[in-house]
Amino acid sequence: MTVLLPAIVPVAIIIVIGVVVKNTLSLDQQTLSKLTLYVLIPALVIDNLYQTKVSLEGATTLVAAFVVTSGILALLVLLMKEWKQLSDSVGNTLFVTTIFGNVGNLGLPVNRFAFGEAGLERAIICLIISAVLLFGVTPAILKGGNWRYGFQLMIKLPLFWSIFVGLGLRLLQFEFPYRIDVGIEQLGNASIPLALLILGMQLTTTPFRLGIYELFASSLRLLVAPIIAFGIGIIFALEEVELKVLVMQTAMPAAVNTVLMADEFGGDASRAARTVLLSTVLSFITLPLMLWGLTQFSG
């Protein structure tokens, strides 16, 4: 438990502040969501791609394993949506909260503490790929259009182009004048706390109910996803550190950004917010268990 407190307690505090802010200040939540989605998150991606020192060659297998794991989870949820005849709003919200975990502000510190700098480097790879999948695929899923429509929607997002900008700057080893890169870094750093504040604000707008749906969605994220990731990691013959990071990143609670995506593109933001909160609370129990299980496996 104490391993995770330095990572989880600051997250919980910012969420609570968001609740207080919503009840005391007259803020436009939709404007804040647009600011985060269209400005701050693209800056975060550019900064991560520009500054990371991870070898692209060494990351290939981990990227493939992460993508395949996400694809299996996506197929599982889509089949479940058809089987249970879930509405588009409910099914699409389950889709994003199952596939996309909090691999950034929670996943990075947890992996760094557990596996050192090597773990942190590989966790950053998962963060980047998750961002690509989240903002590249999710809009089309939530809007319910065909892939041509989804692609047209995707290329309108600044996040899509920020991936190429970040990769291009890194490959060209571009040197920013006047410390412009510091400004981009600061913009990116602002995305995580603002996203957490928005989550807190969202939780105050609807009655807080934790029912079967929230428990089921949290179980998919915290238990089913890492089990699938472990199997895929074994099939791909990942090295020990890569395997552990893959499992831990897929064991993270639902990502805060799923609330933003649901709010922006027509999903059920209230369900997403309740799933994020419950899965984050339950992760106090499940993440130590995952770490213990990985230790037993390697031992």
Stockholm file with secondary structure:
# STOCKHOLM 1.0

chainA/1-299         MTVLLPAIVPVAIIIVIGVVVKNTLSLDQQTLSKLTLYVLIPALVIDNLYQTKVSLEGATTLVAAFVVTSGILALLVLLMKEWKQLSDSVGNTLFVTTIFGNVGNLGLPVNRFAFGEAGLERAIICLIISAVLLFGVTPAILKGGNWRYGFQLMIKLPLFWSIFVGLGLRLLQFEFPYRIDVGIEQLGNASIPLALLILGMQLTTTPFRLGIYELFASSLRLLVAPIIAFGIGIIFALEEVELKVLVMQTAMPAAVNTVLMADEFGGDASRAARTVLLSTVLSFITLPLMLWGLTQFSG
#=GR chainA/1-299 SS CTTTHHHHHHHHHHHHHHHHHHHHSCCCHHHHHHHIIIIIHHHHHHHHHHHCCCCHHHHHHHHHHHHHHHHHHHHHHHHHHHHHTCCHHHHHHHHHHHHCBCTTTTHHHHHHHHHHHHHHHHHHHHHHHHHHHHHHHHHHHHHTCCHHHHHHHHTTSHHHHHHHHHHHHHHHTCCCGGGHHHHHHHHHHHHHHHHHHHHHHHHTTSCCCCCHHHHHHHHIIIIIHHHHHHHHHHHTTCCHHHHHHHHHHHTSCBCTHHHHHHHHHTSCHHHHHHHHHHHHHHHHHHHHHHHHHHHHHHC
#=GC SS_cons         CTTTHHHHHHHHHHHHHHHHHHHHSCCCHHHHHHHIIIIIHHHHHHHHHHHCCCCHHHHHHHHHHHHHHHHHHHHHHHHHHHHHTCCHHHHHHHHHHHHCBCTTTTHHHHHHHHHHHHHHHHHHHHHHHHHHHHHHHHHHHHHTCCHHHHHHHHTTSHHHHHHHHHHHHHHHTCCCGGGHHHHHHHHHHHHHHHHHHHHHHHHTTSCCCCCHHHHHHHHIIIIIHHHHHHHHHHHTTCCHHHHHHHHHHHTSCBCTHHHHHHHHHTSCHHHHHHHHHHHHHHHHHHHHHHHHHHHHHHC
//
